[in-house]
Amino acid sequence: MAETEEAVRCTAVTKEFGTGGTVRALDAVDLTLRAGEFFSLLGPSGSGKTTLLRLIAGFERPTRGRIELAGRDVTALAPHRRDVHTVFQDYALFPHMTVEQNVAYALTVRGVRKPERTARAREALATVRLDGFAARRPDALSGGQRQRVALARALVDRPAVLLLDEPLGALDLRLRQEMQTELKELQRTTGITFLLVTHDQEEALTMSDRVAVVSDGRIEQTGPPLEVYERPATAFVAGFVGTTNLLRGEAAVRVVGRPGAYSIRPERIRLADPADAPPLDGERTVTGRIADIVHAGAHTRFTIALPHGDRLTVHRQNLAELPPTARPEAEIRLVWDEKDAFPVPG
Amino acid sequence: MRRAGAGGGAGGARLRLAALLGPPLLWLTLAYLGSLAVLLLSAFWTTDSFTSDVVRTWNTDNIQELLTTPVYRTIALRTLAIAVAVTLLDALLALPMAFCMARVASPRWRRPLLVAVLTPLWASYLVKAYAWRVMLSEDGVVNSLLSPLGLHGPGYGTPAVVLVLAYLWLPYMILPVYAALERLPERTLEASADLGAGTWRTLRSVVLPAVRPALFAGSVFTFSLSLGDYITVQIVGGKTQLLGNAIASQVTLDLPMAAALSAVPVVLIVCYLAAVRRAGALDAL
């Protein structure tokens, strides 16, 4: 891929906080964002993903390493000299300005004249469906509306990269799902590179072209969402992205039939009657006892207790009603394709 | 029945509220506003020039004398100018100091700095004024510090009055500005930089609007305290006369005239408060 098609490149970026570098937030992180992609940094809180975002924005300087934007070294550049805008978690709107003044701020600062400024601010507000809110103050808006103002403000002068720091964290579920669709749509139509920081794996999986899973200041795996979900590179990724059954050591030998560490997704395990015919070639089966049943709407979550105290979680899509035999304490047979027991290092 | 019960409850609450607010309101109207009203009323009385007794006959001689005598106009304008100068000087000093305290200093240093700003308020006003008198004297600290640079201190006079008053009232300006700056979220400043604003632009477009109400709030103190002061000017003012001095010297001779004179700062402060209110600064108090 050509140099110019890289929007962001981080090379061996390390960030230490505290006197003498007592806390290492990022440990020699390498990351490359292609121009025009929707990229997510997914990780638990405290994993360093927000620190990485702040380094790219320029609010912090890396202790070691190099940050490039579109092939240009910006490691020591102040935030206002980078062609990057941020949508903050708490939106950080200017309380003393109207919505329109907020949105036009990047243009005002650059000395764009008022008629053009107003026109472009209105245009940006229209893209986030906030026409007619121009004269309001931020404190007269709902959370979702503030979120849109923050988006419009960051998009008004078409930065090369848009950084989004948990932008949907403060919204309720419905609004969040609505905004996920809108964000994705906005990214597609503008063609701007989006870097989203989130701890919500569903958010990362549904919106992104590529995902990087971050843990303890390191990137564990980078790849398209499906690949990260289907072929987790480490046990951490397997456990953090979606739910999974992690089996290692003795348990792996007992359940999977081989030594090592394996991940089996709960939805890949089929429930069957113990009296049913033996499994086909390439299938693995164990029998156990239903320990718990949780109805979760579209699917039902079974906890199956196996002999020797092993436990497996099984998700069954509620395509039809549960058979009457599926009740706690019932004997049950579990079947899965041997390929679905995916080996995970670590 | 429920409605009657609710009404009785509201009545009880109203009674309790009246009992709670009654005494302080009575104090405010009688002792505070009442004395002010009597003062302003007495401006329209006169004095027997022979016995110096107050004669309670209604006339506007004092007001006319006040408005037509050039000396009074000069004193009033000088007082106003000094109050404005003190306020501006305090605002200029308080902004960077409060910014350092709230934004630059580490949280560990914030409290000691705040205490350092507040401590002078606990020392006696007179002690501080006399300390400045000593410092500003011909062979005082100020002159000995400035002489190597070929400069000379202000000595006693109007500049010294501005300087000392600005020193005395500075904490009243720093505190509200510091509070406003501390409340300003770091993210807002970052957002400004993120959107392309340099340091000065952020100061002008984000920080200053955020502290403007606090500056006005602080200026209410510095302005009105300066208007009423008459002791500092006696200590470091040389021959300078302010409204306060005129009032003080008239109190024993001609009380109604003193009352008329003291109406001037009251009117000025009311005008100032009205202007500040229009700027929306009192919402923050």
Chai-1 contact restraints between the chains, C-beta under 6 A:
chainA,res_idxA,chainB,res_idxB,connection_type,confidence,min_distance_angstrom,max_distance_angstrom,comment,restraint_id
A,A57,B,D194,contact,1.0,0.0,6.0,A-B,restraint_1
A,F59,B,E190,contact,1.0,0.0,6.0,A-B,restraint_2
A,P79,B,A193,contact,1.0,0.0,6.0,A-B,restraint_3
A,P79,B,D194,contact,1.0,0.0,6.0,A-B,restraint_4
A,H80,B,A193,contact,1.0,0.0,6.0,A-B,restraint_5
A,H80,B,G196,contact,1.0,0.0,6.0,A-B,restraint_6
A,H80,B,A197,contact,1.0,0.0,6.0,A-B,restraint_7
A,H80,B,G198,contact,1.0,0.0,6.0,A-B,restraint_8
A,H85,B,D194,contact,1.0,0.0,6.0,A-B,restraint_9
A,T86,B,D194,contact,1.0,0.0,6.0,A-B,restraint_10
A,F88,B,R187,contact,1.0,0.0,6.0,A-B,restraint_11
A,A92,B,R187,contact,1.0,0.0,6.0,A-B,restraint_12
A,A92,B,T188,contact,1.0,0.0,6.0,A-B,restraint_13
A,A92,B,A191,contact,1.0,0.0,6.0,A-B,restraint_14
A,H96,B,P209,contact,1.0,0.0,6.0,A-B,restraint_15
A,Y105,B,L195,contact,1.0,0.0,6.0,A-B,restraint_16
A,A106,B,L195,contact,1.0,0.0,6.0,A-B,restraint_17
A,A106,B,G196,contact,1.0,0.0,6.0,A-B,restraint_18
A,V109,B,G196,contact,1.0,0.0,6.0,A-B,restraint_19
A,V109,B,A197,contact,1.0,0.0,6.0,A-B,restraint_20
A,V109,B,R201,contact,1.0,0.0,6.0,A-B,restraint_21
A,R110,B,G196,contact,1.0,0.0,6.0,A-B,restraint_22
